[in-house]
Amino acid sequence: MPVHTWLPPAHVDAPGPVSAILAGVLLKMGTYGFVRILMAMMPDTWAQFSLPIAVLAVVAIVYGSLVALAQTNLKRLIAYTSVNHMGYVVLGLAVAGAAITGNEAAQAIALTGATVEMVAHGLITGALFLISGSILARGGTYEMDEYGGLLSRARSLTGITAVLAFASLGLPGLAGFVAEVQIFTGTLAVYPVLAGIGLLGIVITAALFLRMLQRLFLGELPERWTTFPDLSRNEVGALAVLVVLVIGIGVAPAWLLNVVDSFAGPFVGRP
């Protein structure tokens, strides 16, 4: 926010696998550039603008979740949650680069959380875009109101989508929670007001994903979907790899946190 307007149309027009690459890899090039170029090479300038950047990040968090809540198009909904989740990343980076003293530990936690969020968002949202492509291939539309009751016909599709939706809204035990709890822990120590506002985004995200699940999978099954096929073995195999990583990071995150924290602490000046 406000340089996000290209993203939802790009996702809607792209095939599912391309959207997965866009969300999982290309979006991270921007935040990786923040860390490796702006924060590393121009730390004083980054510190000077850290508060305005943090404000924009919180706007992106709340705005992205609110606009996603209003969507009826499944892929556009997922695209706006990317605006929301990248807001978490930028918030963590802004906190990590703030010009303060005495809160180095909190800043390192925020930087670790932002980096883990890059990984978590890539896995979760990339998988959700692959699922949207599978739904389009079967139903011919992204409009959620055209579906309903798919739980009775597509158990694998329903189960995998539910796990990924809960991961995206930050349910404990899944990758999204590990990242977001660290981002907001660090933000509370540096910008407590912004942390409080940003937490609204988590509440709204929970509402929009629960409504998405209700529209797609619950209720009465329309007659035209009585032969709606479930995910194929190849689709389940591809998505299972991502789901295992999402659950693995959520349940046992130490292997990833240790790697990330090894650079985050020294980066913000913590021994």
C-alpha positions in Angstrom: 0.0 0.0 0.0 -0.2 2.3 -2.0 1.9 0.7 -4.7 -0.1 -2.6 -4.7 -2.7 -1.9 -7.4 -1.1 -4.0 -10.1 -1.2 -7.1 -7.9 -4.8 -8.3 -7.9 -5.4 -7.9 -11.6 -2.1 -9.7 -12.3 -3.1 -12.6 -10.2 -6.7 -12.9 -11.6 -5.4 -12.8 -15.2 -2.6 -15.3 -14.6 -2.9 -19.1 -14.6 -2.8 -20.7 -11.1 0.8 -22.0 -11.3 2.0 -18.5 -12.4 0.2 -16.9 -9.5 1.8 -19.4 -7.2 5.3 -18.3 -8.5 4.3 -14.7 -8.3 3.2 -15.0 -4.7 5.8 -17.5 -3.6 8.9 -16.0 -5.2 8.5 -12.7 -7.0 6.8 -10.7 -4.2 9.7 -11.6 -1.9 12.2 -10.0 -4.2 10.9 -6.6 -3.0 11.3 -7.3 0.7 14.5 -9.2 0.1 15.8 -6.0 -1.5 14.7 -4.0 1.5 16.8 -6.2 3.8 19.9 -6.6 1.6 20.0 -3.2 -0.1 18.1 -0.5 1.9 18.6 -1.8 5.4 22.1 -3.1 4.9 23.5 -0.3 2.7 21.5 2.7 3.9 20.6 1.9 7.6 20.4 5.6 8.6 18.0 6.5 5.8 15.9 3.4 6.6 15.8 4.4 10.2 14.7 7.9 9.3 11.7 6.6 7.4 10.9 3.6 9.5 7.9 5.1 11.2 6.2 6.3 7.9 7.0 2.9 6.4 5.5 1.1 9.5 2.3 3.3 9.1 2.0 2.3 5.5 2.5 -1.3 6.4 -0.4 -1.2 9.0 -2.6 0.5 6.4 -1.8 -2.3 4.0 -2.6 -4.9 6.7 -6.0 -3.5 7.5 -6.9 -2.3 4.0 -5.9 -5.6 2.3 -8.0 -7.6 4.7 -11.0 -5.3 4.4 -10.9 -5.3 0.6 -10.4 -9.1 0.6 -13.4 -9.5 2.9 -15.6 -7.7 0.2 -14.5 -10.0 -2.7 -16.7 -12.6 -4.4 -13.9 -13.7 -6.7 -11.8 -16.4 -5.1 -8.6 -15.5 -6.7 -9.0 -11.8 -6.2 -9.7 -12.5 -2.5 -6.4 -14.5 -2.2 -4.6 -11.7 -4.0 -5.7 -9.1 -1.5 -4.6 -11.3 1.4 -1.2 -11.1 -0.2 -1.3 -7.3 0.3 -2.3 -7.9 3.9 0.5 -10.4 4.5 3.2 -8.5 2.8 2.1 -5.6 5.2 3.1 -7.9 8.1 6.5 -8.4 6.5 7.1 -4.6 5.9 6.0 -3.9 9.4 8.5 -6.3 10.8 11.3 -4.7 8.7 10.3 -1.2 9.7 10.5 -2.2 13.4 13.9 -3.9 12.9 15.4 -0.8 11.3 13.9 1.8 13.7 16.4 4.3 15.2 16.0 3.3 18.9 18.3 1.9 21.5 17.6 -0.7 24.2 15.1 -2.7 22.2 17.6 -4.7 20.0 16.2 -8.0 21.1 12.6 -7.0 20.1 13.9 -5.6 16.8 15.7 -8.9 16.1 12.5 -10.8 16.8 10.6 -8.6 14.4 13.2 -9.1 11.7 13.1 -12.9 12.3 9.3 -12.8 12.1 9.4 -10.8 8.9 11.8 -13.3 7.3 9.8 -16.3 8.4 6.6 -14.6 7.1 8.2 -14.4 3.7 8.7 -18.2 3.8 5.2 -18.9 5.3 3.4 -16.6 2.9 5.1 -18.1 -0.1 4.1 -21.6 0.9 0.5 -20.8 2.1 -0.6 -18.4 -0.6 1.2 -20.2 -3.4 -0.8 -23.4 -2.4 -4.0 -21.4 -2.2 -3.5 -20.1 -5.8 -2.9 -23.7 -7.0 -6.2 -24.7 -5.3 -7.9 -21.8 -7.0 -6.6 -23.1 -10.4 -8.0 -26.5 -9.6 -11.4 -25.1 -8.8 -11.4 -23.0 -12.0 -10.5 -26.1 -14.0 -13.5 -27.9 -12.6 -16.1 -25.2 -12.3 -15.0 -22.7 -15.0 -15.3 -19.7 -12.6 -13.7 -18.0 -9.6 -17.0 -16.7 -8.3 -17.5 -18.2 -4.9 -21.3 -17.7 -5.0 -21.5 -20.2 -7.9 -20.3 -23.0 -5.6 -21.4 -24.3 -2.2 -21.7 -27.7 -0.6 -18.5 -29.0 -2.2 -17.5 -30.8 1.0 -19.8 -33.7 0.1 -18.1 -34.1 -3.3 -14.5 -33.1 -2.7 -13.1 -34.1 0.7 -9.5 -33.7 -0.2 -10.0 -30.3 -1.7 -12.0 -29.2 1.3 -9.5 -30.5 3.9 -6.4 -29.0 2.2 -8.1 -25.7 1.6 -9.2 -25.5 5.2 -5.7 -26.2 6.6 -4.2 -23.5 4.3 -6.9 -21.0 5.2 -6.3 -21.6 8.9 -2.5 -21.2 8.3 -3.1 -17.9 6.5 -5.2 -16.5 9.3 -2.5 -17.3 11.8 -3.9 -20.3 13.7 -1.4 -21.7 16.2 0.4 -24.8 15.1 0.8 -23.6 11.5 3.5 -21.5 9.8 1.5 -18.2 9.7 1.3 -18.1 13.5 5.0 -18.5 14.0 5.8 -15.5 11.8 3.0 -13.2 13.0 3.5 -13.7 16.7 7.2 -12.6 16.3 6.3 -9.6 14.2 3.8 -8.3 16.7 6.0 -9.2 19.7 8.7 -7.0 18.3 6.3 -4.3 17.2 4.6 -4.0 20.6 8.0 -3.0 22.1 8.7 -0.3 19.4 5.4 0.9 18.0 2.7 -0.4 20.4 -0.1 1.7 18.9 0.6 0.4 15.4 0.7 -3.1 16.8 -2.7 -2.7 18.2 -4.2 -1.4 15.0 -2.4 -4.1 13.0 -4.0 -6.8 15.1 -7.3 -5.9 13.6 -6.0 -7.3 10.3 -5.8 -10.7 11.9 -9.4 -10.6 13.1 -10.6 -9.5 9.7 -8.5 -12.1 7.9 -10.0 -14.8 10.1 -13.5 -13.6 9.1 -12.8 -13.5 5.4 -11.3 -17.0 5.3 -14.1 -18.5 7.4 -16.6 -16.9 5.0 -14.7 -18.2 2.0 -14.8 -21.8 3.4 -18.5 -21.4 4.0 -19.3 -20.2 0.5 -17.3 -22.9 -1.2 -17.7 -26.0 0.8 -20.8 -25.7 3.1 -24.5 -25.4 2.5 -26.5 -27.1 -0.2 -24.7 -28.6 -3.2 -26.0 -27.1 -6.4 -27.3 -29.7 -8.8 -24.7 -28.9 -11.5 -21.9 -29.9 -9.1 -23.2 -33.4 -8.3 -20.4 -34.7 -10.4 -17.7 -32.3 -9.2 -14.4 -34.3 -9.1 -12.1 -34.2 -6.2 -8.4 -33.4 -6.4 -6.4 -35.9 -8.5 -3.5 -37.9 -7.0 -1.0 -35.6 -8.7 -2.7 -32.5 -7.3 -2.8 -33.9 -3.8 0.8 -34.9 -4.0 1.9 -31.4 -5.1 -0.1 -29.7 -2.4 0.8 -32.2 0.3 4.5 -31.1 0.0 3.5 -27.5 0.8 1.1 -28.5 3.5 3.7 -30.6 5.3 6.1 -27.7 5.2 3.4 -25.3 6.6 2.6 -27.7 9.4 6.3 -28.5 10.0 7.2 -24.9 10.5 4.2 -24.4 12.7 4.8 -27.4 15.0 8.6 -27.4 15.1 9.9 -24.1 13.8 13.4 -24.2 15.5 15.2 -25.5 12.4 14.1 -22.4 10.5 14.2 -19.9 13.3 17.8 -20.8 14.2 18.9 -20.1 10.6 17.1 -16.8 10.4 18.0 -15.6 13.9 21.7 -16.2 13.2 21.6 -13.2 10.9 18.8 -11.2 12.5 20.5 -10.6 15.9 23.8 -9.3 14.5 21.9 -7.3 11.8 20.2 -5.1 14.4 23.2 -4.9 16.7 22.3 -7.6 19.2 25.2 -9.8 20.3 
